Amino acid sequence: MAAPLPAGALSCRTVTDVPALHQLLRRAFQLSKTLPDELLHTFRKQVVLAAGLRDLRGALLKLGIQKDGNPGATDERDLRALHRERAT
């Protein structure tokens, strides 16, 4: 391969013709179906939690609810605990 790899790429694969490309893509698809979904589910949960915490933090700061009355000093552990309390 003459061109350098894009940033973040770890490897590359070249094929000589269209049938070889179809075979490579078919195999990649087969392998992708065998990967466990648990990693995807964990990632999604973390993204949702992070977005929820960000939204909650913004809402609390809008309402003037701050730790020790000090602007910007809201502790993330306190926000997580409050979020858990409100979720139950």
SEFIZA-3560 file (N, C-alpha, C; in Angstrom, 3 decimals):
REM SEFIZA-3560
<numar><xx>0.853</xx><yy>-1.168</yy><zz>0.000</zz><atom>N</atom></numar>
<numar><xx>0.000</xx><yy>0.000</yy><zz>0.000</zz><atom>CA</atom></numar>
<numar><xx>0.895</xx><yy>1.225</yy><zz>0.000</zz><atom>C</atom></numar>
<numar><xx>0.706</xx><yy>2.111</yy><zz>-0.946</zz><atom>N</atom></numar>
<numar><xx>1.579</xx><yy>3.265</yy><zz>-1.107</zz><atom>CA</atom></numar>
<numar><xx>1.212</xx><yy>4.409</yy><zz>-0.175</zz><atom>C</atom></numar>
<numar><xx>-0.078</xx><yy>4.659</yy><zz>0.043</zz><atom>N</atom></numar>
<numar><xx>-0.504</xx><yy>5.786</yy><zz>0.878</zz><atom>CA</atom></numar>
<numar><xx>-0.345</xx><yy>5.437</yy><zz>2.352</zz><atom>C</atom></numar>
<numar><xx>-0.027</xx><yy>6.436</yy><zz>3.178</zz><atom>N</atom></numar>
<numar><xx>0.079</xx><yy>6.162</yy><zz>4.620</zz><atom>CA</atom></numar>
<numar><xx>-1.306</xx><yy>5.890</yy><zz>5.211</zz><atom>C</atom></numar>
<numar><xx>-1.311</xx><yy>5.183</yy><zz>6.323</zz><atom>N</atom></numar>
<numar><xx>-2.575</xx><yy>4.876</yy><zz>6.997</zz><atom>CA</atom></numar>
<numar><xx>-3.153</xx><yy>6.134</yy><zz>7.632</zz><atom>C</atom></numar>
<numar><xx>-4.463</xx><yy>6.257</yy><zz>7.675</zz><atom>N</atom></numar>
<numar><xx>-5.090</xx><yy>7.397</yy><zz>8.354</zz><atom>CA</atom></numar>
<numar><xx>-4.793</xx><yy>7.365</yy><zz>9.857</zz><atom>C</atom></numar>
<numar><xx>-4.904</xx><yy>8.501</yy><zz>10.502</zz><atom>N</atom></numar>
<numar><xx>-4.674</xx><yy>8.574</yy><zz>11.947</zz><atom>CA</atom></numar>
<numar><xx>-5.636</xx><yy>7.625</yy><zz>12.656</zz><atom>C</atom></numar>
<numar><xx>-5.127</xx><yy>6.863</yy><zz>13.592</zz><atom>N</atom></numar>
<numar><xx>-5.949</xx><yy>5.930</yy><zz>14.354</zz><atom>CA</atom></numar>
<numar><xx>-6.051</xx><yy>4.545</yy><zz>13.750</zz><atom>C</atom></numar>
<numar><xx>-5.641</xx><yy>4.376</yy><zz>12.492</zz><atom>N</atom></numar>
<numar><xx>-5.697</xx><yy>3.055</yy><zz>11.855</zz><atom>CA</atom></numar>
<numar><xx>-4.561</xx><yy>2.192</yy><zz>12.387</zz><atom>C</atom></numar>
<numar><xx>-4.863</xx><yy>0.930</yy><zz>12.637</zz><atom>N</atom></numar>
<numar><xx>-3.859</xx><yy>0.021</yy><zz>13.164</zz><atom>CA</atom></numar>
<numar><xx>-3.279</xx><yy>-0.900</yy><zz>12.105</zz><atom>C</atom></numar>
<numar><xx>-4.045</xx><yy>-1.162</yy><zz>11.082</zz><atom>N</atom></numar>
<numar><xx>-3.575</xx><yy>-2.044</yy><zz>10.018</zz><atom>CA</atom></numar>
<numar><xx>-4.410</xx><yy>-1.812</yy><zz>8.769</zz><atom>C</atom></numar>
<numar><xx>-4.013</xx><yy>-2.465</yy><zz>7.701</zz><atom>N</atom></numar>
<numar><xx>-4.789</xx><yy>-2.362</yy><zz>6.469</zz><atom>CA</atom></numar>
<numar><xx>-4.734</xx><yy>-3.705</yy><zz>5.738</zz><atom>C</atom></numar>
<numar><xx>-5.629</xx><yy>-3.849</yy><zz>4.808</zz><atom>N</atom></numar>
<numar><xx>-5.689</xx><yy>-5.079</yy><zz>4.020</zz><atom>CA</atom></numar>
<numar><xx>-5.984</xx><yy>-4.683</yy><zz>2.577</zz><atom>C</atom></numar>
<numar><xx>-5.241</xx><yy>-5.219</yy><zz>1.649</zz><atom>N</atom></numar>
<numar><xx>-5.498</xx><yy>-4.935</yy><zz>0.237</zz><atom>CA</atom></numar>
<numar><xx>-5.994</xx><yy>-6.205</yy><zz>-0.441</zz><atom>C</atom></numar>
<numar><xx>-6.789</xx><yy>-6.024</yy><zz>-1.473</zz><atom>N</atom></numar>
<numar><xx>-7.287</xx><yy>-7.140</yy><zz>-2.269</zz><atom>CA</atom></numar>
<numar><xx>-6.966</xx><yy>-6.857</yy><zz>-3.730</zz><atom>C</atom></numar>
<numar><xx>-6.887</xx><yy>-7.914</yy><zz>-4.508</zz><atom>N</atom></numar>
<numar><xx>-6.469</xx><yy>-7.762</yy><zz>-5.899</zz><atom>CA</atom></numar>
<numar><xx>-7.615</xx><yy>-7.572</yy><zz>-6.873</zz><atom>C</atom></numar>
<numar><xx>-8.835</xx><yy>-8.033</yy><zz>-6.476</zz><atom>N</atom></numar>
<numar><xx>-9.965</xx><yy>-7.910</yy><zz>-7.397</zz><atom>CA</atom></numar>
<numar><xx>-11.275</xx><yy>-7.848</yy><zz>-6.622</zz><atom>C</atom></numar>
<numar><xx>-12.372</xx><yy>-7.640</yy><zz>-7.332</zz><atom>N</atom></numar>
<numar><xx>-13.680</xx><yy>-7.486</yy><zz>-6.706</zz><atom>CA</atom></numar>
<numar><xx>-14.135</xx><yy>-8.767</yy><zz>-5.991</zz><atom>C</atom></numar>
<numar><xx>-13.971</xx><yy>-9.963</yy><zz>-6.561</zz><atom>N</atom></numar>
<numar><xx>-14.365</xx><yy>-11.166</yy><zz>-5.825</zz><atom>CA</atom></numar>
<numar><xx>-13.618</xx><yy>-11.302</yy><zz>-4.491</zz><atom>C</atom></numar>
<numar><xx>-12.347</xx><yy>-10.955</yy><zz>-4.483</zz><atom>N</atom></numar>
<numar><xx>-11.589</xx><yy>-11.014</yy><zz>-3.227</zz><atom>CA</atom></numar>
<numar><xx>-12.116</xx><yy>-9.989</yy><zz>-2.229</zz><atom>C</atom></numar>
<numar><xx>-12.543</xx><yy>-8.825</yy><zz>-2.716</zz><atom>N</atom></numar>
<numar><xx>-13.134</xx><yy>-7.807</yy><zz>-1.843</zz><atom>CA</atom></numar>
<numar><xx>-14.445</xx><yy>-8.317</yy><zz>-1.249</zz><atom>C</atom></numar>
<numar><xx>-15.276</xx><yy>-8.948</yy><zz>-2.073</zz><atom>N</atom></numar>
<numar><xx>-16.540</xx><yy>-9.501</yy><zz>-1.578</zz><atom>CA</atom></numar>
<numar><xx>-16.288</xx><yy>-10.562</yy><zz>-0.507</zz><atom>C</atom></numar>
<numar><xx>-15.307</xx><yy>-11.403</yy><zz>-0.731</zz><atom>N</atom></numar>
<numar><xx>-14.981</xx><yy>-12.453</yy><zz>0.239</zz><atom>CA</atom></numar>
<numar><xx>-14.488</xx><yy>-11.830</yy><zz>1.552</zz><atom>C</atom></numar>
<numar><xx>-13.651</xx><yy>-10.811</yy><zz>1.447</zz><atom>N</atom></numar>
<numar><xx>-13.144</xx><yy>-10.133</yy><zz>2.644</zz><atom>CA</atom></numar>
<numar><xx>-14.285</xx><yy>-9.483</yy><zz>3.424</zz><atom>C</atom></numar>
<numar><xx>-15.172</xx><yy>-8.792</yy><zz>2.727</zz><atom>N</atom></numar>
<numar><xx>-16.298</xx><yy>-8.141</yy><zz>3.400</zz><atom>CA</atom></numar>
<numar><xx>-17.254</xx><yy>-9.157</yy><zz>4.021</zz><atom>C</atom></numar>
<numar><xx>-17.492</xx><yy>-10.256</yy><zz>3.325</zz><atom>N</atom></numar>
<numar><xx>-18.357</xx><yy>-11.312</yy><zz>3.860</zz><atom>CA</atom></numar>
<numar><xx>-17.770</xx><yy>-11.867</yy><zz>5.155</zz><atom>C</atom></numar>
<numar><xx>-16.459</xx><yy>-12.111</yy><zz>5.150</zz><atom>N</atom></numar>
<numar><xx>-15.800</xx><yy>-12.656</yy><zz>6.352</zz><atom>CA</atom></numar>
<numar><xx>-15.824</xx><yy>-11.643</yy><zz>7.498</zz><atom>C</atom></numar>
<numar><xx>-15.602</xx><yy>-10.374</yy><zz>7.188</zz><atom>N</atom></numar>
<numar><xx>-15.654</xx><yy>-9.336</yy><zz>8.220</zz><atom>CA</atom></numar>
<numar><xx>-17.051</xx><yy>-9.269</yy><zz>8.835</zz><atom>C</atom></numar>
<numar><xx>-18.073</xx><yy>-9.364</yy><zz>8.010</zz><atom>N</atom></numar>
<numar><xx>-19.445</xx><yy>-9.353</yy><zz>8.503</zz><atom>CA</atom></numar>
<numar><xx>-19.709</xx><yy>-10.570</yy><zz>9.387</zz><atom>C</atom></numar>
<numar><xx>-19.244</xx><yy>-11.752</yy><zz>8.969</zz><atom>N</atom></numar>
<numar><xx>-19.434</xx><yy>-12.959</yy><zz>9.768</zz><atom>CA</atom></numar>
<numar><xx>-18.777</xx><yy>-12.809</yy><zz>11.134</zz><atom>C</atom></numar>
<numar><xx>-17.569</xx><yy>-12.281</yy><zz>11.146</zz><atom>N</atom></numar>
<numar><xx>-16.863</xx><yy>-12.104</yy><zz>12.419</zz><atom>CA</atom></numar>
<numar><xx>-17.552</xx><yy>-11.070</yy><zz>13.307</zz><atom>C</atom></numar>
<numar><xx>-18.101</xx><yy>-10.027</yy><zz>12.695</zz><atom>N</atom></numar>
<numar><xx>-18.763</xx><yy>-8.990</yy><zz>13.492</zz><atom>CA</atom></numar>
<numar><xx>-20.003</xx><yy>-9.535</yy><zz>14.190</zz><atom>C</atom></numar>
<numar><xx>-20.659</xx><yy>-10.519</yy><zz>13.600</zz><atom>N</atom></numar>
<numar><xx>-21.852</xx><yy>-11.108</yy><zz>14.192</zz><atom>CA</atom></numar>
<numar><xx>-21.523</xx><yy>-11.987</yy><zz>15.393</zz><atom>C</atom></numar>
<numar><xx>-20.278</xx><yy>-12.439</yy><zz>15.503</zz><atom>N</atom></numar>
<numar><xx>-19.909</xx><yy>-13.327</yy><zz>16.599</zz><atom>CA</atom></numar>
<numar><xx>-19.413</xx><yy>-12.572</yy><zz>17.827</zz><atom>C</atom></numar>
<numar><xx>-19.204</xx><yy>-11.251</yy><zz>17.709</zz><atom>N</atom></numar>
<numar><xx>-18.728</xx><yy>-10.488</yy><zz>18.852</zz><atom>CA</atom></numar>
<numar><xx>-19.826</xx><yy>-10.397</yy><zz>19.908</zz><atom>C</atom></numar>
<numar><xx>-19.457</xx><yy>-10.440</yy><zz>21.186</zz><atom>N</atom></numar>
<numar><xx>-20.481</xx><yy>-10.348</yy><zz>22.234</zz><atom>CA</atom></numar>
<numar><xx>-21.084</xx><yy>-8.941</yy><zz>22.288</zz><atom>C</atom></numar>
<numar><xx>-22.364</xx><yy>-8.867</yy><zz>22.612</zz><atom>N</atom></numar>
<numar><xx>-23.060</xx><yy>-7.584</yy><zz>22.703</zz><atom>CA</atom></numar>
<numar><xx>-22.813</xx><yy>-6.877</yy><zz>24.033</zz><atom>C</atom></numar>
<numar><xx>-22.245</xx><yy>-7.598</yy><zz>25.010</zz><atom>N</atom></numar>
<numar><xx>-22.078</xx><yy>-7.020</yy><zz>26.343</zz><atom>CA</atom></numar>
<numar><xx>-21.223</xx><yy>-5.756</yy><zz>26.317</zz><atom>C</atom></numar>
<numar><xx>-20.183</xx><yy>-5.724</yy><zz>25.498</zz><atom>N</atom></numar>
<numar><xx>-19.346</xx><yy>-4.527</yy><zz>25.410</zz><atom>CA</atom></numar>
<numar><xx>-20.156</xx><yy>-3.343</yy><zz>24.906</zz><atom>C</atom></numar>
<numar><xx>-20.985</xx><yy>-3.562</yy><zz>23.911</zz><atom>N</atom></numar>
<numar><xx>-21.833</xx><yy>-2.501</yy><zz>23.380</zz><atom>CA</atom></numar>
<numar><xx>-22.826</xx><yy>-2.020</yy><zz>24.430</zz><atom>C</atom></numar>
<numar><xx>-23.439</xx><yy>-2.945</yy><zz>25.160</zz><atom>N</atom></numar>
<numar><xx>-24.409</xx><yy>-2.573</yy><zz>26.191</zz><atom>CA</atom></numar>
<numar><xx>-23.740</xx><yy>-1.769</yy><zz>27.302</zz><atom>C</atom></numar>
<numar><xx>-22.542</xx><yy>-2.183</yy><zz>27.721</zz><atom>N</atom></numar>
<numar><xx>-21.803</xx><yy>-1.456</yy><zz>28.754</zz><atom>CA</atom></numar>
<numar><xx>-21.481</xx><yy>-0.044</yy><zz>28.289</zz><atom>C</atom></numar>
<numar><xx>-21.022</xx><yy>0.083</yy><zz>27.056</zz><atom>N</atom></numar>
<numar><xx>-20.702</xx><yy>1.400</yy><zz>26.502</zz><atom>CA</atom></numar>
<numar><xx>-21.945</xx><yy>2.290</yy><zz>26.480</zz><atom>C</atom></numar>
<numar><xx>-23.055</xx><yy>1.753</yy><zz>26.024</zz><atom>N</atom></numar>
<numar><xx>-24.297</xx><yy>2.539</yy><zz>25.960</zz><atom>CA</atom></numar>
<numar><xx>-24.735</xx><yy>3.001</yy><zz>27.341</zz><atom>C</atom></numar>
<numar><xx>-24.630</xx><yy>2.113</yy><zz>28.349</zz><atom>N</atom></numar>
<numar><xx>-24.993</xx><yy>2.492</yy><zz>29.713</zz><atom>CA</atom></numar>
<numar><xx>-24.114</xx><yy>3.632</yy><zz>30.219</zz><atom>C</atom></numar>
<numar><xx>-22.818</xx><yy>3.558</yy><zz>29.930</zz><atom>N</atom></numar>
<numar><xx>-21.905</xx><yy>4.614</yy><zz>30.372</zz><atom>CA</atom></numar>
<numar><xx>-22.219</xx><yy>5.935</yy><zz>29.695</zz><atom>C</atom></numar>
<numar><xx>-22.557</xx><yy>5.895</yy><zz>28.417</zz><atom>N</atom></numar>
<numar><xx>-22.890</xx><yy>7.124</yy><zz>27.691</zz><atom>CA</atom></numar>
<numar><xx>-24.168</xx><yy>7.736</yy><zz>28.254</zz><atom>C</atom></numar>
<numar><xx>-25.171</xx><yy>6.898</yy><zz>28.499</zz><atom>N</atom></numar>
<numar><xx>-26.429</xx><yy>7.396</yy><zz>29.041</zz><atom>CA</atom></numar>
<numar><xx>-26.217</xx><yy>7.976</yy><zz>30.437</zz><atom>C</atom></numar>
<numar><xx>-25.434</xx><yy>7.297</yy><zz>31.270</zz><atom>N</atom></numar>
<numar><xx>-25.155</xx><yy>7.789</yy><zz>32.613</zz><atom>CA</atom></numar>
<numar><xx>-24.417</xx><yy>9.121</yy><zz>32.558</zz><atom>C</atom></numar>
<numar><xx>-23.416</xx><yy>9.220</yy><zz>31.699</zz><atom>N</atom></numar>
<numar><xx>-22.657</xx><yy>10.467</yy><zz>31.580</zz><atom>CA</atom></numar>
<numar><xx>-23.553</xx><yy>11.609</yy><zz>31.118</zz><atom>C</atom></numar>
<numar><xx>-24.421</xx><yy>11.342</yy><zz>30.155</zz><atom>N</atom></numar>
<numar><xx>-25.332</xx><yy>12.382</yy><zz>29.669</zz><atom>CA</atom></numar>
<numar><xx>-26.318</xx><yy>12.776</yy><zz>30.766</zz><atom>C</atom></numar>
<numar><xx>-26.804</xx><yy>11.802</yy><zz>31.511</zz><atom>N</atom></numar>
<numar><xx>-27.725</xx><yy>12.093</yy><zz>32.604</zz><atom>CA</atom></numar>
<numar><xx>-27.078</xx><yy>12.927</yy><zz>33.688</zz><atom>C</atom></numar>
<numar><xx>-25.844</xx><yy>12.583</yy><zz>34.045</zz><atom>N</atom></numar>
<numar><xx>-25.117</xx><yy>13.353</yy><zz>35.054</zz><atom>CA</atom></numar>
<numar><xx>-24.863</xx><yy>14.781</yy><zz>34.582</zz><atom>C</atom></numar>
<numar><xx>-24.511</xx><yy>14.919</yy><zz>33.317</zz><atom>N</atom></numar>
<numar><xx>-24.262</xx><yy>16.258</yy><zz>32.767</zz><atom>CA</atom></numar>
<numar><xx>-25.534</xx><yy>17.100</yy><zz>32.836</zz><atom>C</atom></numar>
<numar><xx>-26.662</xx><yy>16.502</yy><zz>32.441</zz><atom>N</atom></numar>
<numar><xx>-27.931</xx><yy>17.216</yy><zz>32.474</zz><atom>CA</atom></numar>
<numar><xx>-28.345</xx><yy>17.554</yy><zz>33.903</zz><atom>C</atom></numar>
<numar><xx>-28.169</xx><yy>16.599</yy><zz>34.810</zz><atom>N</atom></numar>
<numar><xx>-28.523</xx><yy>16.823</yy><zz>36.208</zz><atom>CA</atom></numar>
<numar><xx>-27.652</xx><yy>17.915</yy><zz>36.813</zz><atom>C</atom></numar>
<numar><xx>-26.374</xx><yy>17.870</yy><zz>36.537</zz><atom>N</atom></numar>
<numar><xx>-25.455</xx><yy>18.887</yy><zz>37.052</zz><atom>CA</atom></numar>
<numar><xx>-25.885</xx><yy>20.275</yy><zz>36.567</zz><atom>C</atom></numar>
<numar><xx>-26.198</xx><yy>20.374</yy><zz>35.288</zz><atom>N</atom></numar>
<numar><xx>-26.638</xx><yy>21.652</yy><zz>34.737</zz><atom>CA</atom></numar>
<numar><xx>-27.914</xx><yy>22.137</yy><zz>35.387</zz><atom>C</atom></numar>
<numar><xx>-28.865</xx><yy>21.226</yy><zz>35.607</zz><atom>N</atom></numar>
<numar><xx>-30.131</xx><yy>21.605</yy><zz>36.231</zz><atom>CA</atom></numar>
<numar><xx>-29.918</xx><yy>22.054</yy><zz>37.667</zz><atom>C</atom></numar>
<numar><xx>-29.082</xx><yy>21.330</yy><zz>38.402</zz><atom>N</atom></numar>
<numar><xx>-28.818</xx><yy>21.710</yy><zz>39.795</zz><atom>CA</atom></numar>
<numar><xx>-28.134</xx><yy>23.069</yy><zz>39.870</zz><atom>C</atom></numar>
<numar><xx>-27.199</xx><yy>23.302</yy><zz>38.994</zz><atom>N</atom></numar>
<numar><xx>-26.507</xx><yy>24.589</yy><zz>39.014</zz><atom>CA</atom></numar>
<numar><xx>-27.455</xx><yy>25.716</yy><zz>38.619</zz><atom>C</atom></numar>
<numar><xx>-28.381</xx><yy>25.441</yy><zz>37.689</zz><atom>N</atom></numar>
<numar><xx>-29.386</xx><yy>26.444</yy><zz>37.314</zz><atom>CA</atom></numar>
<numar><xx>-30.269</xx><yy>26.807</yy><zz>38.493</zz><atom>C</atom></numar>
<numar><xx>-30.596</xx><yy>25.796</yy><zz>39.290</zz><atom>N</atom></numar>
<numar><xx>-31.445</xx><yy>26.025</yy><zz>40.453</zz><atom>CA</atom></numar>
<numar><xx>-30.674</xx><yy>26.612</yy><zz>41.625</zz><atom>C</atom></numar>
<numar><xx>-29.372</xx><yy>26.712</yy><zz>41.500</zz><atom>N</atom></numar>
<numar><xx>-28.550</xx><yy>27.264</yy><zz>42.566</zz><atom>CA</atom></numar>
<numar><xx>-28.212</xx><yy>26.269</yy><zz>43.651</zz><atom>C</atom></numar>
<numar><xx>-28.410</xx><yy>24.979</yy><zz>43.377</zz><atom>N</atom></numar>
<numar><xx>-28.065</xx><yy>23.945</yy><zz>44.356</zz><atom>CA</atom></numar>
<numar><xx>-26.589</xx><yy>23.605</yy><zz>44.157</zz><atom>C</atom></numar>
<numar><xx>-25.777</xx><yy>24.032</yy><zz>45.101</zz><atom>N</atom></numar>
<numar><xx>-24.333</xx><yy>23.833</yy><zz>44.982</zz><atom>CA</atom></numar>
<numar><xx>-23.789</xx><yy>23.358</yy><zz>46.311</zz><atom>C</atom></numar>
<numar><xx>-22.738</xx><yy>22.596</yy><zz>46.269</zz><atom>N</atom></numar>
<numar><xx>-22.106</xx><yy>22.076</yy><zz>47.475</zz><atom>CA</atom></numar>
<numar><xx>-21.426</xx><yy>23.225</yy><zz>48.212</zz><atom>C</atom></numar>
<numar><xx>-21.674</xx><yy>23.338</yy><zz>49.504</zz><atom>N</atom></numar>
<numar><xx>-21.055</xx><yy>24.348</yy><zz>50.368</zz><atom>CA</atom></numar>
<numar><xx>-21.351</xx><yy>25.769</yy><zz>49.902</zz><atom>C</atom></numar>
<numar><xx>-22.369</xx><yy>25.959</yy><zz>49.074</zz><atom>N</atom></numar>
<numar><xx>-22.701</xx><yy>27.291</yy><zz>48.608</zz><atom>CA</atom></numar>
<numar><xx>-21.638</xx><yy>27.924</yy><zz>47.728</zz><atom>C</atom></numar>
<numar><xx>-20.717</xx><yy>27.123</yy><zz>47.240</zz><atom>N</atom></numar>
<numar><xx>-19.606</xx><yy>27.625</yy><zz>46.427</zz><atom>CA</atom></numar>
<numar><xx>-19.892</xx><yy>27.322</yy><zz>44.958</zz><atom>C</atom></numar>
<numar><xx>-20.060</xx><yy>28.333</yy><zz>44.106</zz><atom>N</atom></numar>
<numar><xx>-20.373</xx><yy>28.075</yy><zz>42.695</zz><atom>CA</atom></numar>
<numar><xx>-19.356</xx><yy>27.151</yy><zz>42.038</zz><atom>C</atom></numar>
<numar><xx>-19.856</xx><yy>26.162</yy><zz>41.332</zz><atom>N</atom></numar>
<numar><xx>-18.976</xx><yy>25.246</yy><zz>40.600</zz><atom>CA</atom></numar>
<numar><xx>-18.357</xx><yy>24.170</yy><zz>41.453</zz><atom>C</atom></numar>
<numar><xx>-18.727</xx><yy>24.099</yy><zz>42.736</zz><atom>N</atom></numar>
<numar><xx>-18.101</xx><yy>23.114</yy><zz>43.620</zz><atom>CA</atom></numar>
<numar><xx>-18.964</xx><yy>21.878</yy><zz>43.818</zz><atom>C</atom></numar>
<numar><xx>-19.940</xx><yy>21.648</yy><zz>42.964</zz><atom>N</atom></numar>
<numar><xx>-20.799</xx><yy>20.476</yy><zz>43.089</zz><atom>CA</atom></numar>
<numar><xx>-19.966</xx><yy>19.220</yy><zz>42.875</zz><atom>C</atom></numar>
<numar><xx>-19.986</xx><yy>18.336</yy><zz>43.842</zz><atom>N</atom></numar>
<numar><xx>-19.185</xx><yy>17.119</yy><zz>43.800</zz><atom>CA</atom></numar>
<numar><xx>-19.894</xx><yy>16.059</yy><zz>42.967</zz><atom>C</atom></numar>
<numar><xx>-19.173</xx><yy>15.395</yy><zz>42.082</zz><atom>N</atom></numar>
<numar><xx>-19.788</xx><yy>14.400</yy><zz>41.200</zz><atom>CA</atom></numar>
<numar><xx>-20.387</xx><yy>13.235</yy><zz>41.978</zz><atom>C</atom></numar>
<numar><xx>-19.769</xx><yy>12.843</yy><zz>43.081</zz><atom>N</atom></numar>
<numar><xx>-20.331</xx><yy>11.752</yy><zz>43.885</zz><atom>CA</atom></numar>
<numar><xx>-21.681</xx><yy>12.156</yy><zz>44.465</zz><atom>C</atom></numar>
<numar><xx>-21.793</xx><yy>13.434</yy><zz>44.891</zz><atom>N</atom></numar>
<numar><xx>-23.075</xx><yy>13.907</yy><zz>45.400</zz><atom>CA</atom></numar>
<numar><xx>-24.133</xx><yy>13.887</yy><zz>44.302</zz><atom>C</atom></numar>
<numar><xx>-23.730</xx><yy>14.282</yy><zz>43.095</zz><atom>N</atom></numar>
<numar><xx>-24.675</xx><yy>14.279</yy><zz>41.978</zz><atom>CA</atom></numar>
<numar><xx>-25.116</xx><yy>12.868</yy><zz>41.639</zz><atom>C</atom></numar>
<numar><xx>-24.182</xx><yy>11.918</yy><zz>41.669</zz><atom>N</atom></numar>
<numar><xx>-24.544</xx><yy>10.521</yy><zz>41.391</zz><atom>CA</atom></numar>
<numar><xx>-25.534</xx><yy>10.011</yy><zz>42.440</zz><atom>C</atom></numar>
<numar><xx>-25.272</xx><yy>10.323</yy><zz>43.712</zz><atom>N</atom></numar>
<numar><xx>-26.158</xx><yy>9.882</yy><zz>44.787</zz><atom>CA</atom></numar>
<numar><xx>-27.542</xx><yy>10.506</yy><zz>44.624</zz><atom>C</atom></numar>
<numar><xx>-27.596</xx><yy>11.776</yy><zz>44.321</zz><atom>N</atom></numar>
<numar><xx>-28.875</xx><yy>12.442</yy><zz>44.124</zz><atom>CA</atom></numar>
<numar><xx>-29.620</xx><yy>11.847</yy><zz>42.937</zz><atom>C</atom></numar>
<numar><xx>-28.876</xx><yy>11.540</yy><zz>41.873</zz><atom>N</atom></numar>
<numar><xx>-29.478</xx><yy>10.952</yy><zz>40.676</zz><atom>CA</atom></numar>
<numar><xx>-30.070</xx><yy>9.584</yy><zz>41.017</zz><atom>C</atom></numar>
<numar><xx>-29.349</xx><yy>8.783</yy><zz>41.802</zz><atom>N</atom></numar>
<numar><xx>-29.831</xx><yy>7.469</yy><zz>42.207</zz><atom>CA</atom></numar>
<numar><xx>-31.088</xx><yy>7.595</yy><zz>43.076</zz><atom>C</atom></numar>
<numar><xx>-31.090</xx><yy>8.576</yy><zz>44.009</zz><atom>N</atom></numar>
<numar><xx>-32.248</xx><yy>8.794</yy><zz>44.877</zz><atom>CA</atom></numar>
<numar><xx>-33.482</xx><yy>9.143</yy><zz>44.060</zz><atom>C</atom></numar>
<numar><xx>-33.323</xx><yy>10.017</yy><zz>43.075</zz><atom>N</atom></numar>
<numar><xx>-34.455</xx><yy>10.448</yy><zz>42.271</zz><atom>CA</atom></numar>
<numar><xx>-34.932</xx><yy>9.341</yy><zz>41.329</zz><atom>C</atom></numar>
<numar><xx>-34.024</xx><yy>8.420</yy><zz>40.957</zz><atom>N</atom></numar>
<numar><xx>-34.393</xx><yy>7.341</yy><zz>40.033</zz><atom>CA</atom></numar>
<numar><xx>-35.219</xx><yy>6.260</yy><zz>40.726</zz><atom>C</atom></numar>
<numar><xx>-35.116</xx><yy>6.194</yy><zz>42.059</zz><atom>N</atom></numar>
<numar><xx>-35.849</xx><yy>5.132</yy><zz>42.786</zz><atom>CA</atom></numar>
<numar><xx>-37.173</xx><yy>5.607</yy><zz>43.289</zz><atom>C</atom></numar>
//
